[in-house]
Amino acid sequence: MASPRLLRSCLLATLSATLVAAAAVTPAQAEHRPDSAAAVTFSDTFDGPAGSGVDASKWQLETGDNVNNHERQYYTPGTDNAKLDGQGNLVIEARRENPGNYQCWYGTCEYTSARLNTSGKFTATYGHVEARMKIPRGQGIWPAFWMLGQDIGEVGWPNSGEIDVMENVGFEPSTVHGTIHGPGYSGSGGIGAAYTLPNGEAFADAFHTFAVDWAPDSITWSVDGNVYQTRTPADLGGKDWVFDKPFFLILNLAVGGYWPGDPDGSTTFPQQLVVDEVKVTTSEG
C-alpha cells in the first residue's frame, strides 16, 4: 500500500531544489550477497577524538531551515550537532534548544540538528552504497541516508534524480523506506518500498546496515543484506531514468515536517543518529 511523502528542500548553499520523500509498498525479501571482488571508492569510519568534527575532505555541513517541508529544525554548522564520539562513530544529534537564536520559517526555531553531504568532494556512479547506523526514535523524528544527482544546480530537482537509501519516520519504529525520484515520478509519485523488521523489533534498538546496489538500469535496496526491492526503467512507465550519472551522499536528521508530523509529548530529546561507517564500493571485472 502506498503512503504519500511530502516536500523537503535541499539546503545546499550553491544548489537549490525542492526535495521529497516518497511512496512505500510491501517488500519481498531475499538474501543479498555482494560481489567478492570490489574496490572501495569512499569510506569513512569516523575515527577521531571525541568532540571533533567530520573529515572536511569528505563532508560539508549544510545550514538553515526547511520551509518547503515545514520541518522544525535548524541545521547548524561546525560541531554543534554533528561530532565524533571518540569510539568510531559520527553522532548527529537533534535537540530541543536554540542557543544561537536561529530563526526558522515559523519564527524562532525550536530545534537544532545537522545535515552533511559530499557534494564537490565525492560522487559515485554505480556501486554498492551502504551506511551502518543506529537510528533515533520518537514521534516527529526523521533520519535519512540518501543521494542527489550532482547536476542538481544545473537541471534542478527532480530532473537531477534522488535515491533514498534509507528514511524512517518515528511513528514507524520497525519500518524504513527506500525510494527513487525523477521527472514525472516525484513527491507522492516517487517509486519505492518499505522494509519492516520482524516481531515488532525497532530499528532504534541496534545498528543496521542500509544499502543499495546500483548498476546501469537497476537499483536494489537491502537491509542487513536482505534485499527488499529492485527498480529498473521498466517501473517508470516510459518516464526518464535519471540514474546513470554522478550522485553525492547525504546524511541528515530532521525534526517534524509533513510526513513524520511534529514531535509531541511522547518525544524525548536529544535524539541521535549514530553512524558507524559509510562506504561505497564498485565491482572489479
TAWOGI-V81111 format. One record per residue. N is the residue number from 0. OMEGA is omega in degrees with one decimal (* if undefined). NEAR is the number of other ideal C-beta (glycine too) atoms within 10 Angstrom. Layout:
N/OMEGA/NEAR ; N/OMEGA/NEAR
This chain:
0/-175.8/7 ; 1/172.4/15 ; 2/-173.4/15 ; 3/169.0/15 ; 4/-172.6/29 ; 5/-163.3/16 ; 6/162.9/19 ; 7/-174.9/24 ; 8/176.3/18 ; 9/-174.2/22 ; 10/179.3/19 ; 11/-178.7/20 ; 12/-176.9/10 ; 13/-177.6/8 ; 14/179.2/21 ; 15/179.1/13 ; 16/172.9/21 ; 17/-176.1/16 ; 18/-179.6/26 ; 19/164.9/25 ; 20/-167.6/31 ; 21/-172.6/27 ; 22/178.8/20 ; 23/176.8/25 ; 24/-178.3/15 ; 25/-176.4/11 ; 26/165.3/19 ; 27/-174.1/10 ; 28/172.8/14 ; 29/-179.4/13 ; 30/178.9/8 ; 31/176.4/17 ; 32/-177.1/8 ; 33/177.7/14 ; 34/-176.1/12 ; 35/179.5/7 ; 36/-176.7/9 ; 37/176.7/16 ; 38/179.1/10 ; 39/179.2/11 ; 40/175.9/16 ; 41/175.9/18 ; 42/171.4/11 ; 43/177.8/21 ; 44/170.6/14 ; 45/174.8/23 ; 46/179.3/12 ; 47/-178.1/16 ; 48/176.7/9 ; 49/178.8/11 ; 50/179.9/10 ; 51/-178.4/14 ; 52/178.0/16 ; 53/178.6/22 ; 54/-175.4/14 ; 55/174.9/9 ; 56/-178.3/10 ; 57/-171.6/16 ; 58/166.3/22 ; 59/179.2/18 ; 60/171.9/20 ; 61/179.4/19 ; 62/175.7/15 ; 63/179.8/18 ; 64/-174.2/21 ; 65/-178.4/26 ; 66/-172.2/13 ; 67/179.3/18 ; 68/-179.9/24 ; 69/171.2/18 ; 70/-172.3/29 ; 71/-172.8/25 ; 72/166.1/30 ; 73/177.7/25 ; 74/-172.5/26 ; 75/178.0/24 ; 76/171.5/15 ; 77/-176.6/11 ; 78/-178.8/15 ; 79/-176.6/20 ; 80/178.2/25 ; 81/-178.5/26 ; 82/176.3/22 ; 83/-178.8/21 ; 84/-179.8/16 ; 85/179.9/14 ; 86/177.4/11 ; 87/179.3/13 ; 88/164.6/22 ; 89/178.1/28 ; 90/172.5/22 ; 91/-170.7/24 ; 92/173.2/20 ; 93/-177.1/30 ; 94/171.5/19 ; 95/-178.1/16 ; 96/178.1/14 ; 97/-177.7/17 ; 98/179.8/9 ; 99/-176.7/12 ; 100/179.0/8 ; 101/178.7/18 ; 102/179.9/12 ; 103/-177.9/19 ; 104/-176.2/14 ; 105/-177.4/13 ; 106/178.6/7 ; 107/-174.8/10 ; 108/-179.9/21 ; 109/-174.0/19 ; 110/170.9/27 ; 111/177.0/23 ; 112/-177.4/27 ; 113/178.3/28 ; 114/-175.9/25 ; 115/174.0/20 ; 116/-179.2/23 ; 117/-178.2/23 ; 118/-179.0/22 ; 119/-178.9/12 ; 120/177.0/15 ; 121/169.4/20 ; 122/175.7/20 ; 123/166.2/20 ; 124/-175.7/14 ; 125/178.6/19 ; 126/175.5/20 ; 127/-175.3/23 ; 128/-175.8/26 ; 129/171.8/22 ; 130/174.2/22 ; 131/-170.5/18 ; 132/167.4/25 ; 133/-172.6/18 ; 134/177.8/29 ; 135/-179.1/25 ; 136/172.2/17 ; 137/176.3/19 ; 138/177.5/18 ; 139/-178.5/24 ; 140/-169.5/28 ; 141/175.7/27 ; 142/-180.0/30 ; 143/170.0/24 ; 144/-169.4/27 ; 145/-176.8/24 ; 146/175.5/26 ; 147/173.8/25 ; 148/-177.4/25 ; 149/-179.0/21 ; 150/-176.3/17 ; 151/178.8/24 ; 152/-179.6/15 ; 153/-173.0/10 ; 154/-178.8/15 ; 155/178.4/15 ; 156/15.1/22 ; 157/-179.8/26 ; 158/178.3/17 ; 159/-172.1/25 ; 160/176.2/25 ; 161/176.6/27 ; 162/176.2/24 ; 163/-179.8/25 ; 164/179.6/24 ; 165/166.5/26 ; 166/176.4/28 ; 167/170.6/27 ; 168/-167.7/23 ; 169/179.7/23 ; 170/173.9/13 ; 171/-173.0/17 ; 172/-176.7/19 ; 173/-169.7/17 ; 174/170.6/17 ; 175/-176.1/27 ; 176/172.4/26 ; 177/-169.7/30 ; 178/165.4/27 ; 179/176.5/26 ; 180/176.7/27 ; 181/-177.1/23 ; 182/-179.5/17 ; 183/176.4/13 ; 184/-179.9/23 ; 185/-177.4/23 ; 186/179.2/17 ; 187/176.2/14 ; 188/175.1/17 ; 189/-173.1/23 ; 190/-176.8/22 ; 191/-180.0/24 ; 192/179.0/21 ; 193/175.1/23 ; 194/-176.5/25 ; 195/176.5/17 ; 196/179.7/18 ; 197/169.4/7 ; 198/176.8/5 ; 199/178.0/8 ; 200/179.2/13 ; 201/178.6/14 ; 202/-178.2/25 ; 203/-175.8/21 ; 204/-175.9/13 ; 205/173.9/11 ; 206/175.2/15 ; 207/179.5/19 ; 208/-178.6/17 ; 209/-170.6/24 ; 210/164.8/25 ; 211/168.1/25 ; 212/-166.8/21 ; 213/-179.0/23 ; 214/174.3/16 ; 215/176.3/11 ; 216/179.9/11 ; 217/171.4/15 ; 218/-178.0/22 ; 219/-178.1/19 ; 220/175.3/29 ; 221/172.0/25 ; 222/-178.3/21 ; 223/178.3/14 ; 224/179.4/13 ; 225/-179.7/15 ; 226/178.1/19 ; 227/170.3/21 ; 228/170.1/24 ; 229/178.5/16 ; 230/179.1/22 ; 231/176.6/13 ; 232/179.1/15 ; 233/179.2/10 ; 234/-168.9/14 ; 235/178.4/17 ; 236/178.5/9 ; 237/178.1/7 ; 238/-172.8/14 ; 239/170.8/14 ; 240/-171.2/20 ; 241/-173.2/21 ; 242/177.0/23 ; 243/-176.4/13 ; 244/-177.2/14 ; 245/173.6/13 ; 246/173.6/27 ; 247/-173.6/21 ; 248/177.2/26 ; 249/170.2/23 ; 250/175.6/24 ; 251/176.0/26 ; 252/-179.7/25 ; 253/176.8/26 ; 254/179.0/29 ; 255/-177.4/24 ; 256/-175.9/23 ; 257/-175.0/17 ; 258/-178.1/23 ; 259/-170.2/27 ; 260/-177.9/14 ; 261/172.4/16 ; 262/176.3/22 ; 263/-176.5/10 ; 264/179.4/6 ; 265/-174.8/9 ; 266/177.4/19 ; 267/177.5/13 ; 268/0.3/16 ; 269/171.5/15 ; 270/-173.6/25 ; 271/165.0/23 ; 272/-175.6/28 ; 273/-174.3/20 ; 274/-179.3/27 ; 275/-177.5/17 ; 276/168.6/17 ; 277/-175.6/24 ; 278/173.9/19 ; 279/176.9/25 ; 280/176.5/20 ; 281/-178.9/18 ; 282/176.0/15 ; 283/173.4/9 ; 284/*/5
